[in-house]
């Protein structure tokens, strides 16, 4: 049974995994408060879905977003940190300050600050669920550039630390680690700073070929669809996973076993 009293904040709701999760959680009876820096172009019932456009890297944006959620639906019971950007495969000797700062801000700092903002509401309710979308890059060094890899390793560490710290308060914090996903994240790659040499070192591990390099939107059919990741997220957020916290779930068709 689902309940419309469940309130979830979803970042990156306008596309990819975030959009798939938004549709699924609405279907499952949640009130969804969607956040994205891009516009939301799909019509949805405003009784169960509310969109809030925001750049979560700006001062005060996270606090304002959570406050808007509380005003619209009530205190959030669930948080899905899905929004993320990809780097240009720069290594430690080529990464720019701007690229490093962007990756850490979007992929790590914003999710941690969102957890900080929702935790008081979950503590008051004596329960809550948080799911962070990390990456195969969170457990390996050959999938992306140094900035993206560091940001996802950091988010995985934040997931584990928060899961342990709040385990006695019935606040569960888990992570999914997607592999190659058929989304538009490639559009966030900076072509100007693309590190071809570093990228070439990743090709044997990622199973990409040079002609697929930046065309994430045109990946082969065997790539995992966003809906599959959304279902994994839903499981970890649901009562069916009520005894699970600190879980780092690969969603990669076995890639993480290498």
PEJO-V391847 format. One record per helix or strand. SS is the DSSP state (helix for helix, strand for strand). FROM is the first residue (numbers start at 1). TO is the last residue. Records with the same first field share a line. If there is no record, write none. Layout:
SS->FROM-TO  FROM-TO
This chain:
strand->7-11  31-36  49-53  78-81  128-133  171-178  181-181  224-224  248-251
helix->16-27  61-72  97-125  136-138  146-165  167-169  185-188  196-206  210-212  216-218  226-237  239-241  255-257
